[in-house]
Structure formats: structure tokens, C-alpha cells
């Protein structure tokens, strides 16, 4: 794994952890009622999607190991380009259901690399 790949994966982990920290102890209602909170979470998802998009262009072998990579990138595109029709329930659901698995997978990739 080269330094650029490692940096992109760390960007995913950093943004994912930030989302989880901000959402910890908060409800979906909190999310819906706080514009700054929503925008912060959306921005971090944008970073995750963009980092993985760049990874797919720069290190296809590692990118191929990330489940649902194309869906993650499409989610990022939806947030950016469809900003006026983002469904808060979908974003919250992704945070609850999909983000933990993604972080676990990326952290394992990084840990495996460090043991080499």
C-alpha cells in the first residue's frame, strides 16, 4: 500500500469517526432540527465518498476490496449534486447501519497493512 492510498483510507476513517462522535447520544430528531449538525454530517460523508472515489482511480486493487464502493461514491454524489433533495432519514440510516461496517473494514485494511 502506498502513502497516497494510506492517506485516503485514513481520511475515510477520520471522517467516519467524526460522524459517529457527533451522532453519539443524539437522536434523528436532533439531526433533523439542527442544520449545522446535518451539514457537518453531510460534509463528512462527502469527504468519505470523494476519498474512495480517488482511491478507485489511484489504487484499484485496494478499492476492489471495499464492499459497495460504487454505492458509497453514488451517495456522495447524491449529497453534493442533489443537495436540495437529500433525505435526512437516508443519511441517518447510512450513519447507523452502513458506516460502522465501512469503518471496520477500512480499519482492518489499514491494520493488515501495518503488520506487513
Secondary structure, DSSP 8 states (H G I E B T S, - for coil): --HHHHHHHHHHHHHHHHHHHHHTT--HHHHHH-HHHHHHHHHHHHHHHHHHHHHHHH-HHHHTTSTTHHHHHHHHHHHHHTGGG--HHHHHHIIIIIHHHHHHHHHHHHHHHHT-
